[in-house]
Amino acid sequence: MNTLRTALNKQPTILAKSLFRLERRGLYSEALAEVEHLWKDIRVSPDVEGLNPRDAAELLLRCGSLIGFHGLNEQIENSQV
């Protein structure tokens, strides 16, 4: 299983910052593409096991925010649940 921890090579802060910048520019699809190899099923939360609590929280927030905005724009059912 490809978890965030192994795929990020211990650099979750860099990914979170990149996602935040893309999100603020309204580039939701592009930001989601950055994590598609880590977060294959958007119906479940990304696996943040093994990350420190702050990094895990930030990545969960970024992923949730991105799918919410992207889902609203693309009218994806249940994306804001």
Secondary structure as a PSIPRED ss2 file (coil, helix, strand):
# PSIPRED VFORMAT (PSIPRED V4.0)

   1 M C   1.000  0.000  0.000
   2 N C   1.000  0.000  0.000
   3 T C   1.000  0.000  0.000
   4 L H   0.000  1.000  0.000
   5 R H   0.000  1.000  0.000
   6 T H   0.000  1.000  0.000
   7 A H   0.000  1.000  0.000
   8 L H   0.000  1.000  0.000
   9 N C   1.000  0.000  0.000
  10 K C   1.000  0.000  0.000
  11 Q C   1.000  0.000  0.000
  12 P H   0.000  1.000  0.000
  13 T H   0.000  1.000  0.000
  14 I H   0.000  1.000  0.000
  15 L H   0.000  1.000  0.000
  16 A H   0.000  1.000  0.000
  17 K H   0.000  1.000  0.000
  18 S H   0.000  1.000  0.000
  19 L H   0.000  1.000  0.000
  20 F H   0.000  1.000  0.000
  21 R H   0.000  1.000  0.000
  22 L H   0.000  1.000  0.000
  23 E H   0.000  1.000  0.000
  24 R H   0.000  1.000  0.000
  25 R C   1.000  0.000  0.000
  26 G C   1.000  0.000  0.000
  27 L C   1.000  0.000  0.000
  28 Y H   0.000  1.000  0.000
  29 S H   0.000  1.000  0.000
  30 E H   0.000  1.000  0.000
  31 A H   0.000  1.000  0.000
  32 L H   0.000  1.000  0.000
  33 A H   0.000  1.000  0.000
  34 E H   0.000  1.000  0.000
  35 V H   0.000  1.000  0.000
  36 E C   1.000  0.000  0.000
  37 H C   1.000  0.000  0.000
  38 L C   1.000  0.000  0.000
  39 W C   1.000  0.000  0.000
  40 K C   1.000  0.000  0.000
  41 D C   1.000  0.000  0.000
  42 I C   1.000  0.000  0.000
  43 R C   1.000  0.000  0.000
  44 V C   1.000  0.000  0.000
  45 S C   1.000  0.000  0.000
  46 P C   1.000  0.000  0.000
  47 D C   1.000  0.000  0.000
  48 V C   1.000  0.000  0.000
  49 E C   1.000  0.000  0.000
  50 G C   1.000  0.000  0.000
  51 L C   1.000  0.000  0.000
  52 N C   1.000  0.000  0.000
  53 P H   0.000  1.000  0.000
  54 R H   0.000  1.000  0.000
  55 D H   0.000  1.000  0.000
  56 A H   0.000  1.000  0.000
  57 A H   0.000  1.000  0.000
  58 E H   0.000  1.000  0.000
  59 L H   0.000  1.000  0.000
  60 L H   0.000  1.000  0.000
  61 L H   0.000  1.000  0.000
  62 R H   0.000  1.000  0.000
  63 C H   0.000  1.000  0.000
  64 G H   0.000  1.000  0.000
  65 S H   0.000  1.000  0.000
  66 L H   0.000  1.000  0.000
  67 I H   0.000  1.000  0.000
  68 G H   0.000  1.000  0.000
  69 F H   0.000  1.000  0.000
  70 H H   0.000  1.000  0.000
  71 G H   0.000  1.000  0.000
  72 L H   0.000  1.000  0.000
  73 N H   0.000  1.000  0.000
  74 E H   0.000  1.000  0.000
  75 Q C   1.000  0.000  0.000
  76 I C   1.000  0.000  0.000
  77 E C   1.000  0.000  0.000
  78 N C   1.000  0.000  0.000
  79 S C   1.000  0.000  0.000
  80 Q C   1.000  0.000  0.000
  81 V C   1.000  0.000  0.000
